[in-house]
Amino acid sequence: MKKALIVVSFGTSYKETREKTIEAVEKRMAERFPECDVFRAFTSNMVIKKIKENEGVKIPTVNQLMIELKEKGYKEVFMQPLHVINGSEYSKAFHQAQHFKNDFDVIKVGKPLMTEFEDYEEIVEWLRDLAQPLKENEAVVLMGHGTHHAAFTAYACLDHMLYKDPVFICAVESYPGVDTVVEKLKEANIEKVYLHPFMLVAGDHATNDMASDEEDSWKSQLTKEGFVVEPILKGMGEYPKIQNMFLAHAEKVIEGGE
């Protein structure tokens, strides 16, 4: 019996970005680890419900998938999260998997995108590449999801590591908020801002909270402050560099014995 590799994420009900990000990573995982059968799981029950209603497709939670894998006779299960930080969604997936530790010979869980200091360094280099070529009066502002989990500090840490660059990390649901960056942009004489999602997918938050013309969107807020704003609706999971980082994390648990 082959080994099972669960690729788990929060998920998204936006089909197009799901194919470009989550599905793209899954395909690369299947190519890289032919000894594993690759399975998809989502941590968001709301997203799972919406996809079932709109597309007639049932995507399991980690808990539901573990029961299925047990029934199918799998003995070794590896799980690679596509979460950006070690927040509440990653914690949920991790604990659901560990609940079955006595039912399998092996259960190993990989780390989210930003876990080790080296991960942060790689992300900094990726963001610097993303920001090229910027003119002197231009900057990049990224929308992270944010979390009420203690891991919200990851965003501020990354932002601090970029303090010499015209690249700013903000979050929807925690610190630093988009309001914290306005004065910094003005002090740097920035005139144009490129808005990018700092999320796996360009889903609901990126489409509505970041890029829409709604009054409270980030685009609208920054436009009111006098900036020219250009949103880029491209999830992090579309970039080969980010895909490579997730593959490297999976390698550690599948091949490295972690």
N, C-alpha and C positions, 0 to 999 in steps of 0.2 A: 504493500500500500504506500502510495506517495505521501510525502509530508504536505501539510496544509499551511498556506501563507495567507493570513487575513490582512487586507489593506483597509484600514479603518480611517474614516474622516468624519467631520461634522455632517458633511453632505450638502447638497444644494438641489433645489427643485428647478433650477435653470438648466435645462437639458444641454444647450449648446456649450456653456462653460464647463459643465460636468464632463462632456466628451473630450474637451481640449485639455482638461486638467487631471481629474481623478482617473478617468479611463485611460488617458495617455500614460500616467504613472503605472497603472495596473498592467498595461501591455508591456512596459519596459521591465517590470518585476517578473512577469511570466517568461520573458526572453532571458533575463539574467539568471533566474533560478528555475531551470527546467525540471529539477527534481521535486518541485513544489506545485501543488494545485492552488491557484490563486483565487481567493474569495473576497467579495466586497461586503463591508459592513458600515453603517452610519451610526453616529451617536445621537443625532437629533430625531426624536420621535415626531416632531412637527414636520420636518422635511420628509421623513418616511411616509407619513400620512398623506401629505400633499402629492407625492409622486404616485402613490397607490391610487388616489382619486383621479389624478390628471392623466396618468400614463398606463394605469393598470399593472404596474410593476411593483412587486413586493421586495423591498430591500431589508435584510435582517439587522437587528442590533447585534452587538458582540455576543450577548447572552443567548439569543436565539440561534446564532450561527454555531456557537460552541456545542449546543445541544444537538444540532444537526450533524456536526462533525463527529461527535461521540457516537451517534447512531450509525454513521457510515463506517465506523471502525478505524478512523484515523488515530494514530498513537502519538504523533509529533505535530505540534501546532506552534507556528511562529506568527507574530503579529507586528506589523509595521504601521504605526500611526502616521497620518499625514497632517497632524496638528502642528501649528507653528510654534507654540509654547507649551510648557508643562502645566497647563491650566486645568480647569474643572472638566473639560470634555475628554482630555487625555486621561485624567484620573479616573473618570467614569469607565472608559474603555479598559484601562489597566485592571481595575478591580473586578470588572465583570469577567475578564479572562482568568484572573487568579482564583476566582470562585470555583473553577473547574480543575484546580491543580492536582487533585487526587484521581481525576478521571482520565488523564493522559500521562504517557511516559515523559513527555517534554512539553512545557509551555514556556516560551520565551517572548518577551515584548521589547521591541526596539524603542528608541528615543525619538521625541518630536524634533522638528527642524532645528530649533535653537535650544540646545541643552548644554553642551560643553563650550568653553571659551573659544575653542577653535571653530566651532559652528558660527559664533558671532563674528569672528574675524573673516570667515568665508562670506557671510552675508554682507558685511561692510564692503568687501571688494566687489561683490556682485552689484551692490547699490551704486558704488562709484562708477562701475561700467554702465549701469542703467542711466546714470545722469550725464553720460557723454553723448554728443558734445553740447554742453550748455553755454549760453552766452553769459556775460558778466551779470546781467540783470535778471537772470532766470534761476529758478530753484525747483526742486522736486519735493512734494509733500506726500507722504504715504499714509493711508488709512489702515491701521490695524484694528482688529475686532475689539480688543480689550477684554478684561475679565474681572470679576469680583474676587477671584482666587488670588492668593498671595503672589502668584507668578506675574501679576500685572507689571511688576518692576522690570520685566524683560524689555518692555518697550522703551522705558526711560534709559535703561542701560545702553541699548543699541543707539538711541538718539544721542546720548552723551559721547559714544565712540565716534560719532559722525560730526562732532562739534566744529571741525575745521572745514566741513564740506557743506555745500548748499543743498543738503538733503535732510529732511525733517520727518521724524516718526511721530505720529499721533494715533489716538485710539478712539473708537466710537463710545465704548462703555466704561472707560477708566482713564487714568492719567497716562501720558499727557494728552489733553484734549486739543482740538484744532484751535481753540481760542488762545492757547499758550504760544502758538507759533506766529501769530499775526505781528506782534511787536518785533520779533526776531527778523521777520521778512522785511519789515519797514526799515529797521536799523541797517539791514544789509542792502538797502536800496533795490530790493527785488521788485520787478514790474510784472513778470509773467511766472505763473505757477503751473507745473505739470502734476496733476493728481493721479496717483497710482494706488490700487488696492494692495495692502500688505497682508493679503489673505490668499489661501490656496486657490479659491475660485473668485470670479467676478460675478457674484450672485446678487442677492437682494440688497445688502449693505452698499456694495460698490455701485449698483445701478441706481438705487434710490437715495440713500443717505449721502453718497459721495458725488455722483455725477449728474443727478437730475436738476431740473429747474425749480424744484420745490423750494419754498422760502427758507427752510432750515437746513437744506443740503449744504455740504461743504463747499460745493461750487458756488452756490448763491451767497453764502456767508463771506467767502473770500472775494467774490466779485463786488459785493457791497463795500468791502474795505479798499477797493480801488485796484485790485489785481486783475490781470488778464488770466483766465483760468482755462486750461485744456485738460479734461479728464482722459485717462487712458484705461479703457475697460479690458484689462488683461490680467487674469489671475496668476499668482506666482507659480502655480502648477504647470503653466504653459512653457515656462523657461527651462531649457535643458539643464542649466546649472542647478536649479532647485531640484529637478528630478534626480540629478546625479547625487545630490546630498541625501535624499531619501533612500536611494539605492545603497549608498555607503553605510547608512545607519542600519539598513536591513542586512547587509553583508556581515556586520559585526555580530548580530545575533544568530544568523543562519550558519555562517562559516567560521566566525571568530570565537565561538563558545562563550560569549558573554551572557 
